[in-house]
Amino acid sequence: MPALCRDCLTRFDAGRRCPTCHSPRVVAGAELFDLSIAHMDCDAFYASVEKRDNPALRDKPVIVGGGARGVVTTACYIARIQGVRSAMPMFKALRLCPEAVVVKPRFEAYSAASREIRAMMEELTPAIEPLSLDEAFLDLGGTARLHGAPPAVLLAGLVRRMERELRLGGSIGLSHNKFLAKIASDLDKPRGFAVIDRAGTAEFLRGKPVGIIWGVGAAMQAQLDRAGIATIDDLLRWDAADLVARFGGMGTRLWHLARGIDARPVARDRAVKSISKESTFGTDLSELAALEGHLWRLAEQVAARAKAKGLAGWVVTLKLKRADHRLLTRRISLPEPSNLADVLYRAAQPLLAQSARAGPFRLLGVGISELTPDAGPGFSPDLLDPQAARRAEAERAIDRLRARFGAVAVVKGRSLR
């Protein structure tokens, strides 16, 4: 059976150790050198960047996240062993791992590291579909002749280069489609390399919980439970028509993925569907003026990201989380797509005022969706608001000043609430 040493990249017939360097880090499979769809997922990415940049953290449990009322953004594997997980409330994480070092996120550092990894990927293939800063799909079909090596060797070399040059690790999933490649990348973390080949797909999926299917969240899981579907085997007993009748469009997806069928291509330029920003408060807030101050700051951040991407949105969404963790979501459509902070704030502020009685709140968020290229004035001329054009021009002037002198060069009074 074909095998590959992940340390020295020697190709050989299957064995427990590499015949060249004697490393036990070997991956093998009948189709190992024929598969070309991969998913690369960095290992505890944010925490790994923090440990790399601060060697004093190397042997300590590290949690990247907010304050005592925030949530865990990510945690290193030392902390994960003690039960800490992403999105876990910080107070619970610290109860499980009281000796953890909590580090505030440094997204500029993570973005810089992500760009370096992306540049390494680009040297292998142009067919890259990023999912986030720390993971991406790659299609290496047709690259063997160009690089003189099959995709499996190129991927092992990518991770080895990441470790040596960036001091960051990653795990590889290799298969014949995106669905299985993503599952495979999670099988052997950290520093993993797992393969699911065509011939072994049915055997691999047999008996697995339906939760492994991408897109089956808590709500969908509950629907499947009510239908008596707990495993992939249960899904295989349903006809496609019956699944569609019961679950709508998701039924078709369930039927195909239960059989390991996924025809989605690796899409290099996936469209951004929404831009949002949220903030968890140190103490619950109910005072409208204080909430409006947070709303304005978040609107400015969303607007800045949208402007940087050259996008504007038709729909503004307000998100509120109550003290009892229940979520309130409100949306409003704009007469003109916009990326102006002033417009986003003025659209969301009435929604906030209408919802204020449901407080106090522990979290507030705002976002835009139904995105389109930024090509208009960003506001709708309105006889009832003759100052809209003047405010838009003032905001763009502030943007120019901030671009030249820094983000804090101009601060509006609304931000000080």
LINJO-V903964 format. One record per backbone hydrogen bond with DSSP energy under -0.5 kcal/mol. NH is the residue of the N-H (numbers start at 1). CO is the residue of the C=O. If there is no record, write none. Layout:
<<NH:CO> <NH:CO>>
This chain:
<<3:12> <4:27> <5:10> <6:4> <6:25> <9:5> <12:3> <14:1> <18:23> <22:18> <26:24> <27:4> <29:2> <32:29> <34:31> <35:31> <36:175> <37:175> <38:36> <38:138> <39:173> <40:136> <41:39> <41:171> <42:134> <43:169> <44:42> <45:42> <48:44> <49:45> <50:46> <51:47> <52:48> <53:49> <54:50> <57:54> <58:55> <60:57> <63:101> <64:74> <65:63> <65:103> <66:71> <70:67> <72:88> <73:64> <74:64> <76:62> <80:76> <81:77> <82:78> <82:79> <83:80> <84:79> <87:72> <88:85> <90:70> <91:68> <92:89> <93:89> <94:90> <95:91> <96:92> <97:93> <100:97> <101:61> <102:100> <103:63> <103:101> <109:106> <110:106> <111:107> <112:108> <113:109> <114:110> <115:111> <116:112> <117:113> <118:114> <119:115> <120:116> <121:117> <122:118> <123:119> <124:121> <125:121> <128:126> <129:137> <130:128> <131:135> <132:135> <135:132> <136:40> <137:129> <138:38> <139:127> <140:36> <140:138> <143:140> <147:143> <148:144> <149:144> <153:150> <154:150> <155:151> <156:152> <157:153> <158:154> <159:155> <160:156> <161:157> <162:158> <163:159> <164:160> <165:161> <166:161> <166:162> <167:162> <168:162> <171:41> <172:192> <173:39> <174:194> <175:37> <181:177> <182:178> <183:179> <184:180> <185:181> <186:182> <186:183> <187:184> <189:186> <194:172> <196:174> <201:198> <204:200> <205:201> <206:202> <208:205> <210:230> <212:209> <213:210> <216:213> <217:215> <221:217> <222:218> <223:219> <224:220> <225:221> <226:222> <227:223> <228:225> <229:224> <230:228> <232:208> <235:231> <236:232> <237:233> <237:234> <238:235> <243:239> <244:240> <245:241> <246:242> <247:243> <248:244> <250:247> <251:248> <252:248> <252:249> <253:249> <254:250> <255:251> <256:252> <257:253> <258:254> <259:255> <259:256> <260:257> <261:256> <262:260> <267:265> <268:266> <270:267> <270:268> <275:368> <277:366> <279:364> <281:362> <285:361> <291:287> <292:288> <293:289> <294:290> <295:291> <296:292> <297:293> <298:294> <299:295> <300:296> <301:297> <302:298> <303:299> <304:300> <305:301> <306:302> <307:303> <308:304> <309:305> <310:306> <310:307> <311:306> <312:372> <313:338> <314:369> <314:370> <315:369> <316:332> <317:367> <318:330> <319:365> <320:328> <321:363> <322:320> <322:326> <323:360> <325:322> <328:320> <330:318> <332:316> <334:314> <338:313> <344:340> <345:341> <346:342> <347:343> <348:344> <349:345> <350:346> <351:347> <352:348> <353:349> <354:350> <355:351> <356:352> <356:353> <358:355> <359:356> <361:285> <362:321> <363:321> <364:279> <365:319> <366:277> <367:317> <368:275> <369:315> <370:273> <372:312> <374:310> <375:373> <381:379> <385:382> <388:385> <391:387> <392:388> <393:389> <394:390> <395:391> <396:392> <397:393> <398:394> <399:395> <400:396> <401:397> <402:398> <403:399> <404:400> <405:401> <406:402> <409:406> <415:412> <416:413> <417:414>>
